[in-house]
Amino acid sequence: MSNAHLRGAIVRAAGSMGSLAATDPFPGLTHGKGTYLTATFVKDAASVANPPPEPPQLHLTDVVGFDRAHGVLLTVTDNSEPGRTGGFMAWLERAYGKATTTRSWPTVQRLAARLSD
């Protein structure tokens, strides 16, 4: 995993993004309001517990897993009622610190496709 931390941004190498997108960590799920698929990139992947901590609002967010090779936490959140995600982002910050960045899975796929061109 190649990454850098520049002015608050976590940067991944093009090859790393491409191999992450190819893993299909959400088999059978489609990104939508009821299944909001996210990838949270963690600066210090080595510090993440195995298995990663579960969010307290299990009825709204499921941790799919932590992909240590790519330094990314993969989650599915029920976002069918906007604003009612049970404090998911606050939990992420408490559990993993501020050196993270979260993107929707479609955004990760688009970035990987653009970087492969």
N, C-alpha and C positions, 0 to 999 in steps of 0.2 A: 504494500500500500504506500503510495507516494502522496503526501499531502503537505500543505503549508498553511500557515495561519497568518494572513495579511490583513491588517486593519480590521480585525473582527470577522473576516471571512475565512471559511474553511475551503481550501482549494484541493481538488482531486485531479490526478493526471487523467488524460483522455482514455488511456487503456483501462484504468481502474473503473471509470464510469461505464465504459462499454462492457466490461466483464460483470459488473454489478447488474446492469440492465439485463444481461443475458441469463442471470440466475433464476428468473421467474419466481421470486419469493412469495408471491401471492397467487398460487395456482387456483384456478377456478373462480377467482374474485374479480369483479369489475369495479373500477374506481367510480364512486358515486356518493350521494348523501348518506346512505345507510352503510356504505363500506368505503370510508374515506381512507385511502391507502397512503401512508407516509413513510418517508425515509429520513431519519434524523442522523446527520453526520456528526460524529463525536471527535473532537480534537485528540483526546488521549484515550484511544481504544483499549490500551493495556490496562487501564484503571477500571474498566467496566467489569462488574461481577459476572460470574458464569453460574447459573443463568442470570440474565439482567433482572433488576428489580421490577416487580409488577406495579403498575399504577394502582392507586387506591380505588379508583372508580372503574372496577372491572366490568361493570355492566355497560360501560360506554367505550372503553378502549381495550383491545387485546394486543399483547405483545406477541408478534409472530416469532421474533428471535433477534439475536444480535449477531450480525455478520462481522466477525472479528477481522477477517481478511480485508474487508472494505471499510471497517470502522463505522458501521451504520446500524442503528436500531430501526427495526421494521415493525410498524404498528398498523392496526386497522381500528378506526374510530367511527362510531355511529354518530354522524353529524346531521341526522335527519331533522333535528331541531337546532338551527344555528344559534350559537351562544350557549348551548347546553352540553359542552364537551367535558364537563366535570373537572375543569381546571387542568386539562392535559398539558398545556404549555407551561404552566406554573410547576407541575410535577416534573416535567422534563428538566427544568432549570434546577430544581432542588436535587434531583437524582443525578444529573450529569454536569451541572455547572453551566456557566454562561457560554462556554466555548463549544457551542453546538449550532447547527443550522438545520432546519426542517424544511423539506420540500415534498410536494405531492409526488406520488409515483409517476404519473404522466409527465411531470416536469423532469424527473430524473431520466425517463426514457427519451424525451425530446433533447435534453442536453447531451446524452450519450450519442444520439443520432447525429446531432450537429457536430460534435467533436470527432466523429468518425469520418466526416467528409473531407 
